[in-house]
Amino acid sequence: MLDTMKHLVILGAGTAGTIVANASRHRLPSDWQVVVVDPSARHTYQPGLLFVPFGGPTDLERPRVDTFAHGVDWVRLGVSEVDALGRRVTLSNNEVLPYDLLVVATGCRARPDLVEGLTGEGWGTRQHEFYTLDGARRLASALDGFRGGRLVVNVVDTPITHPMAPLEFAFLAEAFLTARGLRAQSEIVYVTPDDTLFARPLAAKRLGDLFAYKNLKVVTEFSTRAVDGATRTLRSFDGREEAYDLLVSIAPHVGAHWVEAGAWGDARGFVRTDPKTLRARAMDHVFAIGDATDLPCAKAGSVAHYQANVLVDDLARIAAGEDPVGGFDGHASFLVETGHGRAMLVDYSNDVEPQGGTFPLPGIGPFTRLEETRANHWGRTAFQWMYWNGLLPARPMPVPTHMGLVGRELPPSLHRPY
Ligand SMILES: Cc1cc2nc3c(=O)[nH]c(=O)nc-3n(C[C@H](O)[C@H](O)[C@H](O)COP(=O)(O)OP(=O)(O)OC[C@H]3O[C@@H](n4cnc5c(N)ncnc54)[C@H](O)[C@@H]3O)c2cc1C
């Protein structure tokens, strides 16, 4: 029988893929089939991983089948190849899936095995990661047994998913060790390959002031060459060394292997993507979203959400025979945990630097930009409920997709220093 349906195929059902699938099912006409491809049975709420090492809740997973709207078809297989000219995807069982429109949302993952020595002697005892649930749990045991010493947080290379997470880890470690009476006999050292704590100067200044206030040491421009688990030493390419008693490493991130193999990805497997339209460059009918792209904006769930709003509008336009308009502005919003029950909102876009003021409602909030507040912390902790019940089901959320200037103030560092 002739297939008269049109097919939107979404590769990857993480944060971005699930929002796009659910929102598209609501927006596209009924002669469009919405298919999502993902081999893994469970969906993890990744922002919750940050709290696991400090005794936070570990119930961060849901059956993936429960995250899809009625009418979304889930193919529980991996992707092994995309033929963009033939408009078809080869699945891990060699079956072929044709598409009219394709969205690549396969995210990225940290690869500790790419760092010399990291996964050798001491891996899981002295050297840890917290970007997976198993890793975060192991780190929780290690921190529970930590009796003081040098705790080093090392970002090996960028980009990584959620560039704030390692900074938040350092802040939370400070609060954790203080609460346990171990702060005086501990040193917390943040080792980064960059020359600053964050890519945006105002936020970097604010975070740097807070690091200094909390007596957290920062080592910049440290390009990690190797980890020596036997002597507990981190070595850089320019011959510097940092000793550790406990190392928390954020390993280099890579995209999907089949993207790397194709002409349309960069060397790390990130899809070359137009920053405004989210079209995969040089590929017709292919879009990319979330952590899978090579865009310079942050790899983060909030970014994936804002991108999804722009992309789904365009998918609906294309389905209606209209031209897509794009318009993603690089908007990112982070509630950054700073410890002791407080967090700081950092909100910016490609064109607008982080500033002070309230968000999302001017003058009301409840969140405050570039200030540590309890309301910001409550927002961060309450977000898990919003994630499962608002964000993933693609319900309207009370946050603007595009960055605005209303409600902004001068940088708070100008009138309220630490
Ligand atoms: C510790 C931590 C804390 C974080 N905190 C925050 C925060 O506070 N705020 C924030 O905005 N963001 C945060 N993030 C980042 C956020 O979770 C990610 O940016 C977001 O999940 C990216 O969504 P994505 O859909 O692009 O990728 P993912 O959610 O990672 O989904 C990718 C999906 O693709 C699937 N997949 C992979 N390969 C294939 C394949 N070959 N075939 C089919 N499917 C495949 C995977 O199974 C997965 O389901 C945090 C991340 C971490 C690790």
The ligand as an SDF file (V2000), in Angstrom:
LIG
                    3D

 53 58  0  0  0  0  0  0  0  0999 V2000
   25.7050   17.0190   36.0780 C   0  0  0  0  0  0  0  0  0  0  0  0
   24.8740   17.7800   35.1050 C   0  0  0  0  0  0  0  0  0  0  0  0
   24.1540   18.8810   35.5310 C   0  0  0  0  0  0  0  0  0  0  0  0
   23.3990   19.6100   34.6230 C   0  0  0  0  0  0  0  0  0  0  0  0
   22.6850   20.6870   35.0750 N   0  0  0  0  0  0  0  0  0  0  0  0
   21.9750   21.4460   34.1920 C   0  0  0  0  0  0  0  0  0  0  0  0
   21.2560   22.6010   34.6430 C   0  0  0  0  0  0  0  0  0  0  0  0
   21.2100   22.9110   35.8370 O   0  0  0  0  0  0  0  0  0  0  0  0
   20.6170   23.3430   33.7230 N   0  0  0  0  0  0  0  0  0  0  0  0
   20.6410   23.0350   32.3980 C   0  0  0  0  0  0  0  0  0  0  0  0
   20.0470   23.7730   31.5990 O   0  0  0  0  0  0  0  0  0  0  0  0
   21.3100   21.9400   31.9370 N   0  0  0  0  0  0  0  0  0  0  0  0
   21.9690   21.1410   32.8060 C   0  0  0  0  0  0  0  0  0  0  0  0
   22.6490   20.0360   32.3600 N   0  0  0  0  0  0  0  0  0  0  0  0
   22.7610   19.7830   30.9040 C   0  0  0  0  0  0  0  0  0  0  0  0
   21.5320   19.1050   30.3110 C   0  0  0  0  0  0  0  0  0  0  0  0
   21.1730   17.9500   31.0210 O   0  0  0  0  0  0  0  0  0  0  0  0
   21.8680   18.7440   28.8640 C   0  0  0  0  0  0  0  0  0  0  0  0
   22.3710   19.8840   28.2130 O   0  0  0  0  0  0  0  0  0  0  0  0
   20.6470   18.2590   28.1330 C   0  0  0  0  0  0  0  0  0  0  0  0
   20.2190   17.0370   28.6540 O   0  0  0  0  0  0  0  0  0  0  0  0
   20.9560   18.1240   26.6310 C   0  0  0  0  0  0  0  0  0  0  0  0
   19.8610   17.5730   25.9890 O   0  0  0  0  0  0  0  0  0  0  0  0
   20.0740   16.7090   24.6640 P   0  0  0  0  0  0  0  0  0  0  0  0
   18.7240   16.1960   24.3070 O   0  0  0  0  0  0  0  0  0  0  0  0
   20.8290   17.4970   23.6780 O   0  0  0  0  0  0  0  0  0  0  0  0
   21.0100   15.4980   25.0980 O   0  0  0  0  0  0  0  0  0  0  0  0
   20.6430   14.3190   26.0980 P   0  0  0  0  0  0  0  0  0  0  0  0
   19.5930   14.7580   27.0620 O   0  0  0  0  0  0  0  0  0  0  0  0
   21.9280   13.8350   26.6470 O   0  0  0  0  0  0  0  0  0  0  0  0
   19.9780   13.2020   25.1770 O   0  0  0  0  0  0  0  0  0  0  0  0
   20.6540   12.5510   24.1420 C   0  0  0  0  0  0  0  0  0  0  0  0
   19.8640   11.2820   23.8230 C   0  0  0  0  0  0  0  0  0  0  0  0
   20.3820   10.7080   22.6190 O   0  0  0  0  0  0  0  0  0  0  0  0
   20.3890    9.3130   22.7470 C   0  0  0  0  0  0  0  0  0  0  0  0
   21.3820    8.7810   21.8050 N   0  0  0  0  0  0  0  0  0  0  0  0
   22.7300    8.8990   21.8450 C   0  0  0  0  0  0  0  0  0  0  0  0
   23.2930    8.2740   20.7950 N   0  0  0  0  0  0  0  0  0  0  0  0
   22.2630    7.7570   20.0760 C   0  0  0  0  0  0  0  0  0  0  0  0
   22.1930    7.0090   18.8640 C   0  0  0  0  0  0  0  0  0  0  0  0
   23.2840    6.6390   18.1760 N   0  0  0  0  0  0  0  0  0  0  0  0
   20.9740    6.6430   18.4100 N   0  0  0  0  0  0  0  0  0  0  0  0
   19.8460    7.0180   19.0630 C   0  0  0  0  0  0  0  0  0  0  0  0
   19.8590    7.7150   20.2090 N   0  0  0  0  0  0  0  0  0  0  0  0
   21.0510    8.0830   20.7110 C   0  0  0  0  0  0  0  0  0  0  0  0
   20.7430    9.0660   24.2150 C   0  0  0  0  0  0  0  0  0  0  0  0
   20.2970    7.7830   24.6380 O   0  0  0  0  0  0  0  0  0  0  0  0
   19.9890   10.2090   24.8940 C   0  0  0  0  0  0  0  0  0  0  0  0
   18.7120    9.7990   25.3140 O   0  0  0  0  0  0  0  0  0  0  0  0
   23.3750   19.2330   33.2610 C   0  0  0  0  0  0  0  0  0  0  0  0
   24.0940   18.1070   32.8300 C   0  0  0  0  0  0  0  0  0  0  0  0
   24.8240   17.3830   33.7400 C   0  0  0  0  0  0  0  0  0  0  0  0
   25.5830   16.1630   33.2590 C   0  0  0  0  0  0  0  0  0  0  0  0
  1  2  1  0
  2  3  1  0
  2 52  2  0
  3  4  2  0
  4  5  1  0
  4 50  1  0
  5  6  2  0
  6  7  1  0
  6 13  1  0
  7  8  2  0
  7  9  1  0
  9 10  1  0
 10 11  2  0
 10 12  1  0
 12 13  2  0
 13 14  1  0
 14 15  1  0
 14 50  1  0
 15 16  1  0
 16 17  1  0
 16 18  1  0
 18 19  1  0
 18 20  1  0
 20 21  1  0
 20 22  1  0
 22 23  1  0
 23 24  1  0
 24 25  2  0
 24 26  1  0
 24 27  1  0
 27 28  1  0
 28 29  2  0
 28 30  1  0
 28 31  1  0
 31 32  1  0
 32 33  1  0
 33 34  1  0
 33 48  1  0
 34 35  1  0
 35 36  1  0
 35 46  1  0
 36 37  1  0
 36 45  1  0
 37 38  2  0
 38 39  1  0
 39 40  1  0
 39 45  2  0
 40 41  1  0
 40 42  2  0
 42 43  1  0
 43 44  2  0
 44 45  1  0
 46 47  1  0
 46 48  1  0
 48 49  1  0
 50 51  2  0
 51 52  1  0
 52 53  1  0
M  END
$$$$
